[in-house]
Amino acid sequence: MPVITYANHKGGVGKTNGVEGMAAGLAMRGRRVLVVDLDPQGNLSRRMGYQEHELESRPTIAEAVREHTPEALQTTFLPCQWEPDWAENITLVPSRIELEERVSEAGVPLSWQRLHRCLAPIAGQFDDVLIDTPPTIGHLLHLALVASDYVIGATVPTYDSVRGIYRLQTFVDDPDQRQGLGLRCRMIGVLIGMKRTNVSTHDQRTQELLDMFGDLVWQPHLPLRAAVEEASERAEPPQSAGIETRQIFEARVDSYLKAIG
């Protein structure tokens, strides 16, 4: 049961879009996918069909991490609300703003292992676990990385976003962090989204990413399309934005399956 964290030390770069698109693509192929919304903003939860007020009286990832048991995690499970039949293969662990309360627990010994303790015992129930994260390199990301086998960086071709990916890679590869947190994960892909044609700075930043990460940059890149944003607004998978977008996510699924062997 590979566990994959989507991350960048920068917001608005397509992490959530990448998670929901990968979840949809894997589900279409019959794989059982657990999606963990580890961002207090709860954007992924909304895009999979749940408004914030619908989650107020039920357990979410905030309570699961607090209890750090697989039983607590399983009480949070919700079905994805997308309409296609393949959506039945997706299970959501939702989030709400109370997840911010877990940040203050960073100083508690071994607190960074709590999500791993939730997920490890349920290996076999799912084929893939995808984790959406906030744009920080703090405790919530530590929870995700410790629980993960692989990391996928999501970015847009701008200076600040590229720097965010560089900081993420530096953190993941740092020997002190790997030893201190017990990290075993490695980066397997970098996703470029919202790329505009005929914009020289976008071409320049894309080339920088290719120079920096080489074959880890997955092709093709997702262009800037209003239809993709509209799909997110409607709480629909990005594949509903059209054939081109669906083909891009099919290619991402192929790259992912190849990377995990």
C-alpha positions as a LaTeX table, in Angstrom:
\begin{tabular}{lrrr}
\hline
Residue & $x$ (\AA) & $y$ (\AA) & $z$ (\AA) \\
\hline
Met1 & 0.00 & 0.00 & 0.00 \\
Pro2 & 2.20 & 2.88 & $-1.18$ \\
Val3 & 1.63 & 6.17 & 0.64 \\
Ile4 & 2.29 & 9.32 & $-1.40$ \\
Thr5 & 2.48 & 12.90 & $-0.18$ \\
Tyr6 & 1.83 & 15.82 & $-2.52$ \\
Ala7 & 3.69 & 18.90 & $-1.32$ \\
Asn8 & 5.32 & 22.25 & $-2.01$ \\
His9 & 6.48 & 25.01 & 0.35 \\
Lys10 & 4.18 & 27.33 & $-1.59$ \\
Gly11 & 0.42 & 27.57 & $-1.87$ \\
Gly12 & $-1.74$ & 27.76 & $-4.97$ \\
Val13 & 0.46 & 25.44 & $-7.02$ \\
Gly14 & $-1.94$ & 22.60 & $-7.80$ \\
Lys15 & $-1.32$ & 20.11 & $-4.97$ \\
Thr16 & $-5.02$ & 19.49 & $-4.40$ \\
Asn17 & $-5.70$ & 19.34 & $-8.13$ \\
Gly18 & $-2.90$ & 16.79 & $-8.46$ \\
Val19 & $-4.27$ & 14.61 & $-5.66$ \\
Glu20 & $-7.86$ & 14.57 & $-6.90$ \\
Gly21 & $-6.76$ & 13.97 & $-10.49$ \\
Met22 & $-4.49$ & 11.07 & $-9.50$ \\
Ala23 & $-7.19$ & 9.60 & $-7.26$ \\
Ala24 & $-9.68$ & 9.74 & $-10.12$ \\
Gly25 & $-7.22$ & 8.25 & $-12.60$ \\
Leu26 & $-6.32$ & 5.37 & $-10.31$ \\
Ala27 & $-9.96$ & 4.72 & $-9.45$ \\
Met28 & $-10.82$ & 4.54 & $-13.14$ \\
Arg29 & $-8.36$ & 1.67 & $-13.38$ \\
Gly30 & $-10.06$ & $-0.19$ & $-10.57$ \\
Arg31 & $-7.58$ & 0.64 & $-7.82$ \\
Arg32 & $-8.85$ & 1.28 & $-4.28$ \\
Val33 & $-7.65$ & 4.72 & $-3.23$ \\
Leu34 & $-7.60$ & 6.34 & 0.21 \\
Val35 & $-7.32$ & 10.13 & 0.02 \\
Val36 & $-6.21$ & 12.00 & 3.15 \\
Asp37 & $-6.94$ & 15.72 & 3.37 \\
Leu38 & $-4.17$ & 16.93 & 5.70 \\
Asp39 & $-4.75$ & 20.61 & 5.00 \\
Pro40 & $-6.81$ & 22.57 & 7.56 \\
Gln41 & $-8.36$ & 24.53 & 4.69 \\
Gly42 & $-10.23$ & 21.36 & 3.69 \\
Asn43 & $-10.25$ & 22.20 & $-0.01$ \\
Leu44 & $-9.88$ & 18.57 & $-1.07$ \\
Ser45 & $-12.79$ & 17.57 & 1.16 \\
Arg46 & $-15.02$ & 20.16 & $-0.50$ \\
Arg47 & $-13.95$ & 19.12 & $-3.98$ \\
Met48 & $-14.90$ & 15.53 & $-3.17$ \\
Gly49 & $-18.36$ & 16.61 & $-2.13$ \\
Tyr50 & $-18.36$ & 17.78 & 1.49 \\
Gln51 & $-19.03$ & 21.32 & 2.65 \\
Glu52 & $-17.47$ & 22.47 & 5.92 \\
His53 & $-20.76$ & 22.52 & 7.82 \\
Glu54 & $-21.36$ & 18.87 & 6.89 \\
Leu55 & $-18.19$ & 17.86 & 8.74 \\
Glu56 & $-18.73$ & 19.83 & 11.95 \\
Ser57 & $-20.33$ & 16.98 & 13.91 \\
Arg58 & $-18.24$ & 14.06 & 12.68 \\
Pro59 & $-14.64$ & 12.92 & 13.17 \\
Thr60 & $-12.03$ & 14.10 & 10.69 \\
Ile61 & $-8.28$ & 13.75 & 10.30 \\
Ala62 & $-7.82$ & 16.13 & 13.27 \\
Glu63 & $-9.37$ & 13.59 & 15.65 \\
Ala64 & $-7.65$ & 10.63 & 14.00 \\
Val65 & $-4.21$ & 12.18 & 14.46 \\
Arg66 & $-5.04$ & 13.09 & 18.06 \\
Glu67 & $-5.95$ & 9.49 & 18.86 \\
His68 & $-3.32$ & 8.04 & 16.44 \\
Thr69 & $-4.98$ & 4.65 & 16.05 \\
Pro70 & $-6.26$ & 2.89 & 12.92 \\
Glu71 & $-9.66$ & 2.59 & 14.57 \\
Ala72 & $-9.85$ & 6.37 & 14.95 \\
Leu73 & $-8.84$ & 6.82 & 11.32 \\
Gln74 & $-11.49$ & 4.41 & 10.08 \\
Thr75 & $-14.25$ & 6.36 & 11.84 \\
Thr76 & $-13.45$ & 9.29 & 9.53 \\
Phe77 & $-13.90$ & 7.39 & 6.25 \\
Leu78 & $-16.37$ & 8.94 & 3.80 \\
Pro79 & $-17.28$ & 7.97 & 0.23 \\
Cys80 & $-16.29$ & 10.29 & $-2.57$ \\
Gln81 & $-19.40$ & 12.09 & $-3.83$ \\
Trp82 & $-18.45$ & 12.25 & $-7.50$ \\
Glu83 & $-21.11$ & 10.78 & $-9.78$ \\
Pro84 & $-19.25$ & 8.22 & $-11.97$ \\
Asp85 & $-19.34$ & 4.58 & $-10.84$ \\
Trp86 & $-15.56$ & 4.44 & $-10.50$ \\
Ala87 & $-15.75$ & 7.02 & $-7.69$ \\
Glu88 & $-16.85$ & 4.14 & $-5.44$ \\
Asn89 & $-13.17$ & 3.16 & $-5.40$ \\
Ile90 & $-12.22$ & 6.39 & $-3.58$ \\
Thr91 & $-12.45$ & 6.81 & 0.20 \\
Leu92 & $-11.88$ & 10.23 & 1.78 \\
Val93 & $-10.41$ & 11.14 & 5.15 \\
Pro94 & $-11.80$ & 14.68 & 5.42 \\
Ser95 & $-10.35$ & 17.74 & 7.09 \\
Arg96 & $-11.60$ & 20.87 & 8.78 \\
Ile97 & $-10.02$ & 23.89 & 10.44 \\
Glu98 & $-9.59$ & 22.05 & 13.78 \\
Leu99 & $-6.60$ & 20.29 & 12.25 \\
Glu100 & $-4.65$ & 23.44 & 13.13 \\
Glu101 & $-4.81$ & 22.27 & 16.77 \\
Arg102 & $-2.45$ & 19.41 & 15.97 \\
Val103 & 0.32 & 21.88 & 15.04 \\
Ser104 & 0.86 & 22.78 & 18.71 \\
Glu105 & 1.67 & 19.11 & 19.41 \\
Ala106 & 4.89 & 19.30 & 17.40 \\
Gly107 & 7.00 & 19.28 & 20.56 \\
Val108 & 5.44 & 16.11 & 21.95 \\
Pro109 & 7.93 & 13.24 & 21.65 \\
Leu110 & 7.29 & 11.11 & 18.55 \\
Ser111 & 4.17 & 13.11 & 17.69 \\
Trp112 & 5.36 & 13.17 & 14.06 \\
Gln113 & 4.69 & 9.40 & 13.90 \\
Arg114 & 0.98 & 9.69 & 14.65 \\
Leu115 & $-0.35$ & 9.55 & 11.09 \\
His116 & 1.96 & 6.63 & 10.33 \\
Arg117 & 0.50 & 4.79 & 13.32 \\
Cys118 & $-2.97$ & 5.32 & 11.87 \\
Leu119 & $-2.10$ & 4.14 & 8.38 \\
Ala120 & 0.39 & 1.29 & 8.82 \\
Pro121 & $-2.05$ & $-1.24$ & 10.35 \\
Ile122 & $-4.57$ & $-0.85$ & 7.50 \\
Ala123 & $-2.12$ & $-1.86$ & 4.77 \\
Gly124 & $-3.98$ & $-4.08$ & 2.36 \\
Gln125 & $-7.32$ & $-2.31$ & 2.58 \\
Phe126 & $-6.28$ & 0.09 & $-0.20$ \\
Asp127 & $-4.02$ & $-0.01$ & $-3.23$ \\
Asp128 & $-2.84$ & 3.59 & $-2.85$ \\
Val129 & $-2.91$ & 6.36 & $-0.23$ \\
Leu130 & $-2.64$ & 9.97 & $-1.42$ \\
Ile131 & $-2.06$ & 12.81 & 1.07 \\
Asp132 & $-2.79$ & 16.47 & 0.37 \\
Thr133 & $-0.76$ & 18.87 & 2.53 \\
Pro134 & $-0.68$ & 22.57 & 3.44 \\
Pro135 & 2.05 & 24.84 & 2.00 \\
Thr136 & 4.37 & 24.57 & 4.99 \\
Ile137 & 7.40 & 22.59 & 6.06 \\
Gly138 & 6.07 & 22.23 & 9.57 \\
His139 & 4.41 & 19.62 & 11.75 \\
Leu140 & 1.57 & 18.70 & 9.41 \\
Leu141 & 3.97 & 18.04 & 6.56 \\
His142 & 6.19 & 16.07 & 8.95 \\
Leu143 & 3.20 & 13.85 & 9.77 \\
Ala144 & 2.66 & 13.19 & 6.07 \\
Leu145 & 6.31 & 12.59 & 5.18 \\
Val146 & 6.90 & 10.18 & 8.06 \\
Ala147 & 3.88 & 8.16 & 6.92 \\
Ser148 & 4.91 & 8.22 & 3.27 \\
Asp149 & 6.94 & 6.06 & 0.94 \\
Tyr150 & 7.04 & 8.63 & $-1.86$ \\
Val151 & 6.74 & 12.38 & $-2.43$ \\
Ile152 & 5.34 & 14.16 & $-5.47$ \\
Gly153 & 6.06 & 17.86 & $-5.79$ \\
Ala154 & 3.40 & 20.00 & $-7.43$ \\
Thr155 & 4.33 & 23.40 & $-8.81$ \\
Val156 & 3.59 & 26.11 & $-11.31$ \\
Pro157 & 6.35 & 27.66 & $-13.45$ \\
Thr158 & 6.97 & 30.76 & $-11.34$ \\
Tyr159 & 10.01 & 31.77 & $-9.32$ \\
Asp160 & 8.42 & 31.41 & $-5.87$ \\
Ser161 & 6.89 & 28.03 & $-6.68$ \\
Val162 & 10.15 & 26.65 & $-8.02$ \\
Arg163 & 11.90 & 27.82 & $-4.86$ \\
Gly164 & 9.21 & 26.04 & $-2.84$ \\
Ile165 & 9.93 & 22.76 & $-4.63$ \\
Tyr166 & 13.66 & 23.22 & $-4.07$ \\
Arg167 & 13.10 & 23.78 & $-0.34$ \\
Leu168 & 10.90 & 20.66 & $-0.22$ \\
Gln169 & 13.53 & 18.51 & $-1.87$ \\
Thr170 & 16.25 & 19.92 & 0.38 \\
Phe171 & 14.20 & 19.05 & 3.45 \\
Val172 & 13.36 & 15.53 & 2.28 \\
Asp173 & 17.00 & 14.78 & 1.40 \\
Asp174 & 18.57 & 16.37 & 4.48 \\
Pro175 & 20.38 & 13.63 & 6.45 \\
Asp176 & 19.57 & 15.22 & 9.81 \\
Gln177 & 15.86 & 15.43 & 9.03 \\
Arg178 & 15.81 & 11.89 & 7.69 \\
Gln179 & 17.43 & 10.56 & 10.83 \\
Gly180 & 15.57 & 12.78 & 13.28 \\
Leu181 & 12.11 & 12.12 & 11.88 \\
Gly182 & 12.83 & 8.64 & 10.59 \\
Leu183 & 11.98 & 9.52 & 6.99 \\
Arg184 & 12.07 & 6.74 & 4.42 \\
Cys185 & 10.30 & 8.60 & 1.60 \\
Arg186 & 11.87 & 9.79 & $-1.62$ \\
Met187 & 10.71 & 12.14 & $-4.35$ \\
Ile188 & 9.43 & 10.35 & $-7.45$ \\
Gly189 & 7.86 & 13.15 & $-9.46$ \\
Val190 & 7.45 & 16.87 & $-10.05$ \\
Leu191 & 4.19 & 18.05 & $-11.61$ \\
Ile192 & 4.04 & 21.32 & $-13.52$ \\
Gly193 & 0.61 & 22.88 & $-13.86$ \\
Met194 & $-1.02$ & 26.12 & $-14.96$ \\
Lys195 & 1.64 & 26.57 & $-17.62$ \\
Arg196 & 0.93 & 29.33 & $-20.11$ \\
Thr197 & 2.11 & 29.26 & $-23.70$ \\
Asn198 & 4.12 & 32.13 & $-25.13$ \\
Val199 & 5.14 & 33.34 & $-21.66$ \\
Ser200 & 8.91 & 33.51 & $-21.51$ \\
Thr201 & 9.16 & 33.32 & $-17.72$ \\
His202 & 7.04 & 30.14 & $-17.69$ \\
Asp203 & 9.37 & 28.59 & $-20.25$ \\
Gln204 & 12.39 & 29.69 & $-18.23$ \\
Arg205 & 11.10 & 28.26 & $-14.94$ \\
Thr206 & 10.07 & 25.03 & $-16.65$ \\
Gln207 & 13.60 & 24.65 & $-17.97$ \\
Glu208 & 14.99 & 25.33 & $-14.49$ \\
Leu209 & 12.85 & 22.51 & $-13.12$ \\
Leu210 & 14.05 & 20.19 & $-15.88$ \\
Asp211 & 17.66 & 21.12 & $-15.13$ \\
Met212 & 17.11 & 20.62 & $-11.41$ \\
Phe213 & 15.04 & 17.43 & $-11.40$ \\
Gly214 & 15.62 & 15.86 & $-14.82$ \\
Asp215 & 13.44 & 12.82 & $-15.46$ \\
Leu216 & 11.53 & 13.41 & $-12.22$ \\
Val217 & 9.58 & 16.13 & $-14.07$ \\
Trp218 & 6.59 & 14.28 & $-15.46$ \\
Gln219 & 5.35 & 15.02 & $-18.94$ \\
Pro220 & 3.14 & 16.44 & $-20.31$ \\
His221 & 2.59 & 19.60 & $-18.30$ \\
Leu222 & $-0.91$ & 20.75 & $-17.43$ \\
Pro223 & $-1.67$ & 24.01 & $-19.27$ \\
Leu224 & $-3.64$ & 26.85 & $-17.76$ \\
Arg225 & $-7.28$ & 26.13 & $-18.60$ \\
Ala226 & $-10.41$ & 27.80 & $-17.27$ \\
Ala227 & $-12.22$ & 24.46 & $-17.54$ \\
Val228 & $-9.94$ & 22.92 & $-14.91$ \\
Glu229 & $-10.70$ & 25.71 & $-12.45$ \\
Glu230 & $-14.41$ & 25.42 & $-13.21$ \\
Ala231 & $-14.31$ & 21.68 & $-12.47$ \\
Ser232 & $-12.82$ & 22.44 & $-9.05$ \\
Glu233 & $-15.51$ & 25.04 & $-8.39$ \\
Arg234 & $-18.20$ & 22.48 & $-9.23$ \\
Ala235 & $-16.58$ & 19.82 & $-7.01$ \\
Glu236 & $-15.88$ & 17.59 & $-10.01$ \\
Pro237 & $-12.68$ & 15.69 & $-10.88$ \\
Pro238 & $-10.30$ & 17.60 & $-13.17$ \\
Gln239 & $-10.77$ & 14.91 & $-15.83$ \\
Ser240 & $-14.23$ & 16.40 & $-16.46$ \\
Ala241 & $-12.49$ & 19.47 & $-17.94$ \\
Gly242 & $-12.04$ & 17.74 & $-21.28$ \\
Ile243 & $-10.16$ & 15.14 & $-23.29$ \\
Glu244 & $-6.78$ & 16.92 & $-23.13$ \\
Thr245 & $-6.89$ & 17.18 & $-19.34$ \\
Arg246 & $-7.99$ & 13.57 & $-19.00$ \\
Gln247 & $-5.10$ & 12.42 & $-21.20$ \\
Ile248 & $-2.62$ & 14.39 & $-19.09$ \\
Phe249 & $-3.85$ & 12.72 & $-15.92$ \\
Glu250 & $-3.75$ & 9.32 & $-17.61$ \\
Ala251 & $-0.09$ & 10.02 & $-18.38$ \\
Arg252 & 0.48 & 11.01 & $-14.75$ \\
Val253 & $-1.02$ & 7.73 & $-13.57$ \\
Asp254 & 1.28 & 5.86 & $-15.95$ \\
Ser255 & 4.29 & 7.76 & $-14.59$ \\
Tyr256 & 3.24 & 7.08 & $-11.02$ \\
Leu257 & 2.74 & 3.34 & $-11.53$ \\
Lys258 & 6.09 & 3.11 & $-13.28$ \\
Ala259 & 7.85 & 5.03 & $-10.49$ \\
Ile260 & 6.53 & 2.77 & $-7.71$ \\
Gly261 & 7.42 & $-0.34$ & $-9.70$ \\
\hline
\end{tabular}
